[in-house]
Amino acid sequence: MTVIVDDLRPDDRRQTEGFARVRNRALPYVLYTPGSLAYDVTHAHPDAHYRPLVAEVDGEVVGTAQVGMAYDSPEPGQGYLNVYVDPDRTGRGAGSLLVRAAERHLAALGATRLFAWVLDEPDNRAFAERHGYRASRSAHFLRLDLAGGALPPRQDPPPGVELRAASDFADDPRPLFALDAETSTDEPGDIPHEFTDYQAWLRETWHHPLFSAELTTVALVDGRPAAFSAARTDGGTRYGTVMTGTAAAFRGRGLAKLAKNDSLHRARAAGCTEAFTGNDSGNGPMIAINKWFGYEICGTEVRHVRELD
């Protein structure tokens, strides 16, 4: 069987559906839809040089890659490639072909360091090592049963604190951008980011088809956004928390936990039955909070790095 690697065409429903199917099989803890994949391609920042790839056999998508440059990093030359193959179609060369195509693309753009997430399983880690990548930090995926599990009861906010849906900021979401930008600087990571482009945030976060402003909760202190829990949904029963944080001036008051609990209750009331999130494995406090909600670790990824000559 011949494996063919091609660019993902956002207007090709067969390809976007195939990409989503492979990702949902390989990474069932992350939300993907054909529409969200097409949106990512057509709305990516030009400096990201974003180029998703598919590996096909007889017209069937069997492997995928997300490839691009970290355009918002103050350190130049940071590229990334995240390769996932259908678990039933591994060992046939699709992954290696995707890696080679991705590396050629990134090297031509001047990338000097490449980052790749790899599932923490022996075969996947060995694959990365064979291609010259060394293990770095790790992160956990966590799942919560919203249908059968018991959420902590909703709590009344303390005096001066108000819980609002992000959709209440539809006329002017800039205060939420400022809060997201501040809290994101504390996120653990291998690549530093400068979160300053409001228009890019609108495209990549606020207007993203998976983002749910109705299920995202913001905690306001004396009318100022102080903490939030940002939600995505696949439009069906699956819900994901993509960021929960508190501005530095308001930490230590339980506001992030308050916002996340409210968002989870909103999600369950909206018919969501599964909740997913992710945490850096070194982020003990956030993992403890998620376990308090009832989340359980359901998977682990390891970041791998390769230096290009």
FIKELUM-788948 format. One record per residue: residue in three letters; y, z, x of N, C-alpha, C in turn. Coordinates in steps of 0.1 Angstrom, whole numbers, padded with zeros to 4 digits, always signed. Layout:
AlaYZXYZXYZX;...
This chain:
Met-0012+0000+0008+0000+0000+0000+0012+0000+0009;Thr+0022-0008+0005+0034-0009+0013+0045+0000+0007;Val+0051+0008+0015+0062+0017+0011+0075+0010+0014;Ile+0084+0009+0005+0097+0002+0006+0108+0013+0004;Val+0117+0014+0014+0128+0023+0013+0141+0015+0008;Asp+0148+0020-0002+0159+0013-0007+0170+0023-0011;Asp+0182+0018-0012+0193+0027-0017+0191+0029-0032;Leu+0194+0042-0036+0194+0045-0051+0205+0037-0057;Arg+0202+0029-0067+0213+0022-0075+0216+0030-0087;Pro+0228+0035-0089+0231+0044-0100+0229+0037-0114;Asp+0230+0024-0114+0228+0017-0127+0214+0013-0130;Asp+0205+0016-0121+0191+0013-0123+0183+0025-0129;Arg+0181+0025-0142+0175+0036-0148+0161+0039-0143;Arg+0154+0029-0139+0140+0031-0134+0141+0040-0121;Gln+0151+0037-0112+0152+0044-0100+0157+0058-0102;Thr+0168+0060-0111+0173+0073-0113+0163+0082-0120;Glu+0155+0076-0130+0145+0084-0136+0134+0088-0126;Gly+0130+0078-0117+0120+0081-0107+0125+0092-0097;Phe+0137+0091-0093+0143+0101-0084+0142+0115-0090;Ala+0147+0116-0103+0147+0129-0110+0133+0134-0112;Arg+0123+0125-0115+0110+0129-0117+0104+0135-0104;Val+0106+0128-0093+0101+0133-0080+0107+0147-0076;Arg+0120+0148-0078+0127+0160-0074+0123+0172-0084;Asn+0121+0169-0096+0117+0180-0105+0102+0184-0103;Arg+0094+0175-0097+0081+0179-0093+0081+0187-0080;Ala+0089+0182-0070+0089+0188-0057+0097+0201-0057;Leu+0108+0201-0065+0117+0212-0065+0120+0216-0080;Pro+0110+0222-0087+0112+0225-0101+0122+0236-0104;Tyr+0128+0242-0093+0137+0253-0095+0152+0248-0094;Val+0154+0235-0092+0167+0229-0091+0169+0219-0102;Leu+0180+0218-0109+0183+0209-0120+0187+0195-0115;Tyr+0179+0185-0120+0182+0171-0118+0180+0164-0131;Thr+0189+0154-0133+0187+0145-0144+0191+0131-0139;Pro+0186+0121-0146+0190+0107-0142+0205+0106-0142;Gly+0212+0111-0152+0226+0110-0154+0233+0117-0143;Ser+0229+0129-0139+0235+0137-0128+0234+0130-0115;Leu+0223+0123-0112+0221+0116-0100+0230+0104-0099;Ala+0231+0097-0110+0240+0085-0110+0255+0090-0108;Tyr+0258+0101-0115+0272+0106-0113+0275+0110-0099;Asp+0265+0116-0092+0267+0120-0078+0270+0108-0069;Val+0263+0097-0072+0266+0085-0063+0279+0079-0066;Thr+0283+0078-0079+0296+0071-0082+0308+0080-0080;His+0306+0093-0079+0318+0102-0077+0319+0109-0064;Ala+0310+0105-0055+0310+0112-0042+0323+0109-0034;His+0328+0118-0027+0340+0116-0018+0337+0105-0008;Pro+0346+0096-0006+0343+0085+0003+0340+0089+0017;Asp+0346+0100+0021+0343+0105+0035+0330+0111+0036;Ala+0323+0114+0025+0309+0120+0026+0299+0109+0029;His+0303+0096+0027+0293+0085+0030+0280+0088+0024;Tyr+0280+0093+0012+0268+0098+0005+0259+0086+0002;Arg+0246+0087+0006+0237+0075+0004+0223+0080+0000;Pro+0221+0083-0012+0207+0086-0016+0197+0075-0015;Leu+0185+0078-0011+0175+0068-0008+0163+0071-0017;Val+0155+0060-0020+0143+0061-0026+0132+0054-0018;Ala+0120+0060-0018+0108+0053-0013+0099+0049-0024;Glu+0096+0036-0025+0088+0031-0036+0075+0024-0032;Val+0065+0025-0040+0052+0019-0039+0050+0011-0052;Asp+0049-0002-0051+0046-0010-0062+0056-0007-0074;Gly+0069-0005-0070+0079-0003-0080+0080+0012-0085;Glu+0071+0020-0080+0072+0034-0084+0078+0043-0074;Val+0088+0051-0078+0095+0060-0068+0085+0071-0064;Val+0083+0073-0051+0073+0083-0047+0080+0093-0037;Gly+0092+0089-0032+0100+0098-0023+0114+0096-0025;Thr+0122+0106-0021+0136+0106-0022+0143+0113-0010;Ala+0156+0109-0008+0164+0115+0002+0179+0115-0002;Gln+0185+0127+0000+0199+0128-0002+0205+0128+0012;Val+0215+0119+0015+0219+0117+0029+0235+0117+0028;Gly+0241+0123+0038+0256+0122+0038+0262+0130+0049;Met+0275+0131+0050+0282+0138+0060+0290+0149+0053;Ala+0291+0161+0060+0298+0172+0055+0313+0170+0058;Tyr+0319+0162+0049+0333+0157+0051+0343+0169+0051;Asp+0340+0180+0044+0349+0191+0043+0347+0201+0053;Ser+0340+0198+0064+0338+0208+0075+0348+0205+0086;Pro+0354+0216+0092+0363+0214+0103+0357+0210+0116;Glu+0343+0211+0116+0336+0206+0127+0331+0192+0125;Pro+0335+0182+0132+0331+0168+0130+0316+0166+0134;Gly+0311+0155+0128+0297+0151+0132+0286+0159+0126;Gln+0288+0166+0114+0278+0173+0107+0272+0165+0096;Gly+0260+0161+0098+0253+0153+0088+0241+0160+0081;Tyr+0237+0155+0070+0225+0162+0063+0216+0152+0057;Leu+0203+0155+0056+0193+0147+0049+0183+0156+0044;Asn+0181+0155+0031+0171+0164+0024+0161+0154+0017;Val+0149+0155+0023+0138+0145+0019+0128+0152+0012;Tyr+0124+0147+0000+0113+0153-0008+0105+0141-0013;Val+0091+0143-0012+0082+0133-0017+0074+0139-0028;Asp+0070+0131-0038+0061+0136-0049+0049+0143-0042;Pro+0046+0155-0047+0035+0163-0041+0022+0156-0041;Asp+0020+0146-0051+0008+0139-0052+0008+0126-0043;Arg+0019+0123-0037+0020+0111-0029+0023+0113-0015;Thr+0021+0125-0009+0024+0128+0005+0013+0122+0014;Gly+0016+0121+0027+0007+0117+0037+0005+0102+0037;Arg+0014+0094+0031+0013+0079+0031+0025+0073+0038;Gly+0033+0081+0045+0044+0075+0053+0057+0074+0047;Ala+0058+0078+0034+0071+0077+0027+0082+0086+0033;Gly+0078+0098+0036+0087+0108+0042+0093+0103+0055;Ser+0084+0098+0064+0088+0094+0077+0098+0082+0076;Leu+0095+0073+0067+0104+0061+0065+0117+0066+0060;Leu+0118+0075+0051+0130+0080+0046+0138+0087+0057;Val+0132+0095+0065+0138+0102+0076+0144+0092+0086;Arg+0137+0082+0090+0142+0072+0099+0154+0065+0094;Ala+0153+0061+0081+0165+0054+0075+0177+0063+0074;Ala+0175+0075+0070+0186+0085+0069+0192+0087+0083;Glu+0184+0089+0093+0190+0092+0106+0197+0080+0112;Arg+0193+0068+0109+0200+0056+0114+0214+0055+0107;His+0214+0058+0094+0227+0058+0087+0237+0069+0092;Leu+0232+0081+0095+0240+0092+0100+0245+0089+0114;Ala+0236+0084+0122+0239+0081+0136+0250+0071+0137;Ala+0249+0061+0128+0260+0050+0128+0273+0056+0124;Leu+0273+0067+0117+0286+0073+0113+0291+0083+0123;Gly+0284+0085+0134+0289+0094+0144+0283+0108+0143;Ala+0273+0110+0135+0268+0124+0134+0261+0128+0147;Thr+0264+0141+0151+0258+0147+0163+0248+0158+0160;Arg+0249+0163+0148+0240+0174+0144+0235+0171+0130;Leu+0222+0172+0127+0217+0169+0114+0210+0182+0108;Phe+0212+0184+0095+0207+0195+0088+0198+0191+0077;Ala+0186+0197+0075+0177+0194+0065+0170+0206+0059;Trp+0170+0207+0046+0162+0218+0040+0148+0213+0038;Val+0139+0223+0041+0124+0220+0041+0117+0231+0034;Leu+0109+0228+0024+0101+0239+0018+0093+0247+0028;Asp+0093+0260+0026+0086+0269+0036+0071+0269+0033;Glu+0065+0257+0036+0051+0255+0036+0046+0249+0049;Pro+0034+0252+0053+0030+0247+0066+0031+0232+0069;Asp+0027+0224+0059+0027+0210+0061+0042+0205+0062;Asn+0050+0210+0054+0064+0206+0054+0071+0210+0067;Arg+0069+0222+0071+0075+0227+0084+0070+0219+0096;Ala+0057+0216+0096+0051+0208+0106+0057+0194+0106;Phe+0059+0188+0095+0066+0175+0093+0079+0175+0100;Ala+0087+0185+0097+0101+0186+0103+0100+0187+0118;Glu+0091+0196+0123+0090+0198+0137+0086+0185+0144;Arg+0077+0177+0138+0072+0165+0144+0084+0155+0146;His+0094+0156+0137+0105+0147+0138+0117+0153+0146;Gly+0114+0164+0153+0124+0169+0162+0134+0179+0156;Tyr+0130+0185+0145+0139+0195+0139+0134+0209+0142;Arg+0143+0218+0144+0140+0232+0147+0144+0241+0135;Ala+0137+0251+0132+0139+0260+0121+0152+0269+0123;Ser+0159+0270+0112+0171+0279+0113+0170+0289+0101;Arg+0180+0291+0094+0181+0301+0083+0172+0297+0071;Ser+0169+0306+0062+0161+0303+0051+0168+0308+0038;Ala+0164+0303+0027+0170+0307+0014+0159+0307+0003;His+0161+0316-0007+0151+0317-0017+0155+0311-0030;Phe+0146+0305-0038+0148+0302-0052+0143+0313-0060;Leu+0150+0316-0071+0146+0327-0080+0146+0322-0094;Arg+0137+0327-0102+0135+0323-0116+0135+0335-0125;Leu+0141+0334-0137+0141+0344-0147+0136+0338-0160;Asp+0127+0345-0167+0122+0341-0180+0132+0345-0190;Leu+0140+0336-0195+0150+0340-0205+0143+0341-0219;Ala+0132+0334-0221+0126+0335-0235+0118+0348-0237;Gly+0111+0352-0227+0102+0363-0229+0107+0376-0222;Gly+0116+0374-0212+0121+0386-0205+0132+0393-0212;Ala+0135+0405-0207+0145+0414-0214+0157+0414-0204;Leu+0169+0410-0209+0181+0410-0202+0187+0424-0203;Pro+0195+0429-0193+0202+0441-0195+0212+0439-0207;Pro+0214+0450-0214+0223+0448-0226+0237+0444-0221;Arg+0244+0437-0230+0258+0434-0227+0266+0447-0227;Gln+0276+0448-0217+0284+0460-0216+0299+0457-0219;Asp+0306+0466-0225+0320+0464-0228+0327+0465-0214;Pro+0336+0455-0212+0344+0455-0200+0352+0468-0198;Pro+0355+0473-0186+0364+0484-0185+0378+0481-0188;Pro+0387+0490-0190+0401+0488-0194+0407+0478-0184;Gly+0414+0468-0189+0421+0458-0181+0413+0446-0177;Val+0400+0447-0181+0391+0436-0177+0387+0428-0190;Glu+0387+0415-0189+0384+0406-0201+0374+0396-0196;Leu+0364+0393-0204+0354+0383-0201+0357+0370-0210;Arg+0358+0359-0203+0362+0346-0210+0352+0335-0205;Ala+0350+0326-0214+0343+0314-0209+0352+0305-0201;Ala+0346+0298-0192+0355+0289-0183+0361+0278-0192;Ser+0355+0274-0203+0360+0264-0212+0374+0268-0217;Asp+0378+0281-0217+0391+0285-0221+0402+0281-0211;Phe+0397+0276-0199+0407+0271-0189+0407+0256-0189;Ala+0402+0249-0199+0401+0235-0199+0415+0228-0196;Asp+0426+0234-0201+0439+0227-0200+0444+0228-0185;Asp+0439+0239-0178+0444+0240-0164+0433+0249-0157;Pro+0423+0242-0151+0413+0249-0144+0416+0253-0130;Arg+0428+0251-0125+0432+0253-0111+0430+0268-0107;Pro+0432+0278-0116+0429+0292-0112+0415+0294-0109;Leu+0406+0287-0116+0392+0288-0113+0388+0281-0099;Phe+0395+0270-0096+0393+0264-0083+0397+0274-0072;Ala+0408+0281-0074+0413+0290-0064+0403+0301-0062;Leu+0397+0306-0073+0387+0317-0072+0375+0312-0065;Asp+0370+0300-0069+0358+0294-0063+0360+0292-0048;Ala+0372+0287-0044+0375+0284-0030+0375+0297-0022;Glu+0380+0308-0027+0381+0320-0020+0367+0326-0018;Thr+0359+0327-0029+0346+0333-0028+0336+0325-0020;Ser+0338+0312-0020+0328+0303-0013+0329+0305+0002;Thr+0341+0310+0007+0342+0312+0022+0332+0322+0027;Asp+0327+0331+0018+0318+0341+0022+0304+0337+0021;Glu+0301+0325+0016+0287+0321+0014+0281+0319+0028;Pro+0269+0324+0030+0262+0322+0043+0259+0307+0044;Gly+0259+0301+0057+0256+0287+0059+0257+0283+0073;Asp+0251+0272+0076+0252+0266+0090+0264+0258+0092;Ile+0270+0253+0081+0281+0243+0083+0293+0250+0077;Pro+0304+0252+0085+0316+0258+0079+0323+0248+0070;His+0329+0252+0059+0336+0243+0050+0351+0248+0048;Glu+0360+0238+0046+0373+0241+0042+0375+0236+0028;Phe+0375+0245+0019+0375+0242+0005+0390+0242+0000;Thr+0396+0230+0001+0410+0229-0002+0414+0217-0011;Asp+0404+0208-0014+0407+0196-0021+0404+0198-0036;Tyr+0415+0200-0044+0414+0203-0058+0408+0191-0066;Gln+0412+0179-0062+0407+0167-0069+0392+0166-0067;Ala+0388+0168-0054+0373+0167-0051+0366+0178-0059;Trp+0371+0190-0061+0365+0201-0068+0364+0197-0083;Leu+0374+0190-0088+0373+0186-0102+0362+0176-0104;Arg+0360+0167-0095+0350+0157-0096+0336+0163-0094;Glu+0335+0171-0084+0321+0175-0079+0317+0188-0087;Thr+0326+0195-0093+0322+0208-0100+0326+0207-0114;Trp+0339+0207-0117+0344+0209-0131+0339+0197-0140;His+0339+0185-0135+0335+0174-0144+0321+0169-0142;His+0313+0177-0134+0299+0173-0131+0292+0174-0144;Pro+0283+0164-0147+0276+0164-0160+0266+0176-0162;Leu+0262+0183-0152+0254+0195-0153+0262+0208-0155;Phe+0274+0207-0151+0282+0220-0152+0285+0223-0167;Ser+0284+0236-0170+0286+0241-0184+0298+0250-0184;Ala+0309+0246-0188+0321+0255-0189+0319+0265-0200;Glu+0311+0262-0210+0308+0271-0221+0299+0283-0217;Leu+0290+0280-0207+0281+0291-0203+0286+0298-0190;Thr+0296+0293-0184+0302+0299-0172+0312+0310-0177;Thr+0310+0322-0171+0318+0334-0175+0328+0337-0164;Val+0340+0340-0168+0350+0345-0159+0355+0359-0163;Ala+0356+0368-0153+0361+0381-0155+0376+0381-0150;Leu+0385+0385-0160+0399+0385-0157+0403+0400-0156;Val+0411+0403-0146+0417+0416-0144+0432+0415-0146;Asp+0437+0421-0157+0451+0420-0160+0455+0406-0161;Gly+0446+0397-0167+0449+0383-0169+0447+0374-0157;Arg+0442+0379-0146+0440+0371-0134+0425+0369-0132;Pro+0420+0357-0130+0406+0355-0127+0402+0362-0114;Ala+0392+0371-0116+0388+0380-0105+0374+0378-0100;Ala+0365+0374-0110+0351+0371-0107+0346+0361-0116;Phe+0335+0355-0113+0329+0345-0122+0314+0343-0118;Ser+0308+0336-0128+0294+0332-0126+0293+0318-0132;Ala+0291+0308-0123+0292+0294-0127+0278+0289-0131;Ala+0277+0282-0142+0265+0278-0148+0263+0263-0148;Arg+0251+0258-0147+0247+0244-0150+0235+0245-0159;Thr+0234+0234-0166+0222+0232-0175+0218+0218-0176;Asp+0205+0215-0178+0200+0202-0178+0202+0195-0192;Gly+0209+0202-0201+0211+0197-0215+0199+0201-0224;Gly+0189+0207-0218+0178+0212-0226+0176+0227-0226;Thr+0166+0231-0220+0163+0246-0220+0164+0252-0206;Arg+0168+0244-0196+0168+0250-0182+0183+0252-0178;Tyr+0186+0264-0173+0199+0269-0169+0199+0273-0155;Gly+0209+0271-0147+0210+0275-0133+0224+0281-0130;Thr+0223+0292-0123+0236+0298-0117+0238+0292-0104;Val+0249+0285-0101+0251+0279-0089+0261+0286-0080;Met+0268+0296-0085+0277+0304-0077+0281+0316-0086;Thr+0281+0328-0079+0286+0340-0085+0294+0347-0074;Gly+0306+0351-0077+0314+0357-0067+0326+0365-0073;Thr+0332+0373-0064+0344+0381-0067+0354+0379-0057;Ala+0367+0378-0061+0378+0378-0051+0378+0391-0043;Ala+0382+0390-0031+0382+0401-0022+0389+0414-0027;Ala+0400+0412-0034+0408+0423-0039+0402+0431-0050;Phe+0391+0425-0056+0385+0431-0068+0370+0435-0065;Arg+0366+0435-0053+0352+0438-0051+0349+0453-0052;Gly+0336+0456-0054+0332+0470-0055+0333+0475-0069;Arg+0336+0467-0079+0339+0472-0093+0328+0466-0103;Gly+0318+0459-0097+0307+0454-0106+0311+0442-0115;Leu+0322+0435-0111+0327+0424-0119+0318+0412-0119;Ala+0312+0409-0108+0303+0398-0107+0291+0400-0115;Lys+0285+0412-0115+0273+0415-0123+0277+0414-0138;Leu+0289+0419-0141+0293+0419-0155+0294+0404-0160;Ala+0300+0396-0151+0302+0381-0155+0288+0374-0156;Lys+0279+0377-0147+0266+0370-0147+0258+0375-0159;Asn+0259+0387-0162+0251+0392-0174+0256+0385-0187;Asp+0269+0384-0188+0275+0377-0199+0271+0363-0200;Ser+0271+0356-0188+0267+0342-0188+0252+0340-0192;Leu+0243+0349-0187+0229+0349-0191+0227+0351-0206;His+0235+0360-0212+0234+0362-0226+0238+0349-0234;Arg+0249+0343-0229+0254+0331-0235+0243+0320-0234;Ala+0237+0319-0222+0226+0309-0220+0215+0311-0230;Arg+0210+0323-0231+0199+0326-0240+0202+0323-0255;Ala+0215+0326-0258+0219+0324-0272+0220+0309-0275;Ala+0222+0301-0264+0224+0286-0265+0210+0279-0265;Gly+0199+0287-0264+0186+0281-0264+0179+0279-0251;Cys+0185+0283-0240+0179+0282-0227+0168+0292-0226;Thr+0157+0287-0220+0145+0296-0218+0141+0299-0204;Glu+0147+0292-0194+0145+0295-0180+0158+0295-0173;Ala+0160+0305-0164+0172+0306-0156+0168+0306-0141;Phe+0175+0298-0133+0173+0297-0119+0185+0300-0111;Thr+0183+0304-0099+0194+0306-0090+0188+0306-0076;Gly+0197+0307-0066+0192+0307-0052+0201+0316-0044;Asn+0194+0322-0033+0201+0331-0024+0197+0329-0010;Asp+0206+0330-0001+0203+0331+0013+0193+0343+0015;Ser+0183+0341+0023+0173+0352+0025+0179+0364+0031;Gly+0191+0363+0038+0198+0374+0044+0207+0381+0035;Asn+0209+0376+0023+0219+0381+0014+0212+0392+0005;Gly+0209+0403+0011+0202+0414+0005+0208+0419-0008;Pro+0222+0421-0008+0228+0427-0020+0227+0417-0032;Met+0229+0404-0030+0228+0395-0041+0213+0394-0046;Ile+0204+0394-0037+0190+0393-0041+0186+0406-0049;Ala+0192+0417-0045+0189+0430-0052+0195+0429-0067;Ile+0207+0423-0068+0213+0422-0081+0205+0413-0090;Asn+0200+0402-0084+0192+0392-0092+0179+0398-0096;Lys+0173+0406-0088+0161+0413-0091+0163+0423-0102;Trp+0175+0430-0102+0179+0439-0113+0180+0432-0126;Phe+0184+0419-0126+0184+0411-0138+0170+0407-0143;Gly+0160+0408-0134+0147+0404-0137+0142+0391-0130;Tyr+0151+0385-0121+0147+0373-0114+0135+0376-0104;Glu+0127+0366-0102+0116+0368-0092+0117+0356-0083;Ile+0114+0358-0070+0114+0347-0060+0103+0338-0064;Cys+0106+0325-0065+0095+0315-0068+0094+0304-0058;Gly+0102+0304-0047+0101+0294-0037+0111+0298-0026;Thr+0108+0292-0014+0117+0294-0002+0118+0281+0005;Glu+0130+0278+0010+0133+0267+0018+0138+0272+0032;Val+0136+0264+0042+0140+0267+0056+0149+0256+0061;Arg+0161+0260+0065+0170+0250+0070+0166+0246+0084;His+0165+0233+0087+0161+0228+0100+0173+0219+0106;Val+0174+0220+0119+0185+0214+0126+0180+0205+0137;Arg+0186+0193+0139+0183+0184+0150+0196+0180+0156;Glu+0197+0181+0169+0208+0176+0177+0206+0161+0181;Leu+0215+0153+0178+0214+0139+0183+0221+0137+0196;Asp+0215+0129+0205+0220+0127+0218+0233+0118+0217;
